[in-house]
Amino acid sequence: MLRVGLSGGIGSGKSTVARRLVERGAVLVDADQLAREVVRPGTDGLAALVERFGAGILDAEGALDRAALAARAFADDGARADLNAITHPRIGALTAQRMAEAPADAIVVHDIPLLVEAGYAANYHLVVIVDAPVPARLRRLADRGVAEQDALARIRAQATDKQRAEAADVLLDNSGPLDELTARVDALWDERLVPFERNVRARRCSAKRPLRLAPSDPSWPRQARRLIARLRQAAGDRAVRLDHIGSTAVPGLPAEDVIDLQLAVRSTADAEALVEPLAEAGFPAAFPGAVTDSHPFAPDPADHLHVAADPGRCAHLHVRVDGSPGWWDALLFPAWLRADDEARAEYAAVKAELVDRQATDPDHGGAAVAEEWFATALPRARAWAERTGWTP
């Protein structure tokens, strides 16, 4: 099963995207619909609201009068907190129930307006945000009969565009015609969501990409933060720390478009215990039941490599014992490159040579060149750490 969080500002077209995903085969869990279900007549949710806010929140038929509830529940912070304490746990339980009821091979889309505001992004394999310029959103809201000042007030009360972009693995532009949005949703479904779900279910890594360098991308750290949040949730208290490592953690350095991450655990037993939780979170083991080879210049007996199942984001996760040589060097190396301009330029040249050799000799490439440079570079990095007092 693949869990997809879907959100967007009011008037962005989120519901249009949800409908198209359902047409393609997604199982929809609609947060707004669930919020209504938990307070229907006869539910304990409605009874709890009446007990807290009085019978005046009911209409003549005994159903919830939402305007009357809002007048009482939003009168002060305490009343609003009481409302949330009654409804949120019930909505959460019903959400979990609906997701659990979905087929094992389902792509479950959770349509939730306040995904970003509530900090729910780490709950999903992927977060899709529908985006549109404010003028377009205002026009759509006007078509629904919402006055401009009211629409602007609602927009300002929600997360900012920057906050949504921070949470978005996929940012769907809905500034143009409907057919353009439909084409984007279809491409997302066919090229990313369907193969991602298959990979997660089969505990299969995404296909290996050809080796090539990309210009430094300022979004790499943001992407790493999103992945780290999911992995931290999956690892629970077995995680000592999670870090963005490797070339994409060095600003300004051309690199393969791969997010390298490191999860520190207390023991090899913890690393082995996390194989299944990490696979369920979208990071299956690259070598099930085995660890990667150590290098003479960086020996480490417990490097469990996991590779993202997401075909749209290549990412590697190294699970290492906290304080081990490999763990230390993986943190040291990017710190040294960030601090040493000459070393950073050297490494960029080595990476470029590696790519060139790989193009002419795919079977062997330039791995020996990289290992030779690392063998001399790491002692220099360690000397820098000793000289400067650097520690992880």
Number of C-alpha atoms within 10 A of each C-alpha: 20 25 20 21 26 29 28 27 25 22 23 25 23 23 19 15 25 22 13 17 21 14 11 13 14 22 20 21 22 18 19 12 12 17 18 13 16 21 21 16 15 11 11 14 20 23 16 15 21 16 10 14 17 13 14 14 21 19 12 8 8 14 14 21 14 12 11 14 20 14 11 16 22 13 11 10 10 11 16 15 12 14 20 14 11 19 18 13 13 19 22 14 11 18 18 12 11 16 20 12 10 16 11 12 13 20 25 25 24 24 23 20 21 16 23 25 13 10 10 14 24 21 17 19 24 26 25 26 27 26 23 22 13 18 12 15 22 22 15 17 19 15 10 10 10 14 12 13 10 13 21 17 10 12 17 11 10 17 17 14 15 9 12 23 17 17 24 24 21 15 18 21 16 22 18 10 8 13 9 13 20 16 12 15 19 18 12 17 19 12 13 16 23 19 17 27 25 18 24 24 19 13 21 21 25 23 13 9 11 11 16 16 17 13 12 18 14 12 10 17 17 15 18 20 17 18 25 21 14 19 22 18 15 21 21 11 11 17 20 14 13 21 18 24 24 22 25 27 24 22 15 14 20 22 23 20 20 18 23 20 25 24 25 22 23 15 14 17 10 18 23 15 13 20 20 15 16 24 23 19 23 31 28 28 26 20 13 13 9 13 18 14 12 13 12 9 17 16 14 18 16 23 24 25 21 25 24 29 31 25 20 16 15 19 22 23 28 26 27 27 25 18 13 16 16 23 23 17 20 21 18 21 21 21 20 21 22 16 12 13 11 10 16 20 14 14 21 17 13 18 22 17 17 20 21 16 17 18 15 11 11 13 9 10 18 21 14 11 14 15 15 11 13 19 14 11 18 17 12 15 21 17 13 16 17 11 9 9 8 13 10 11
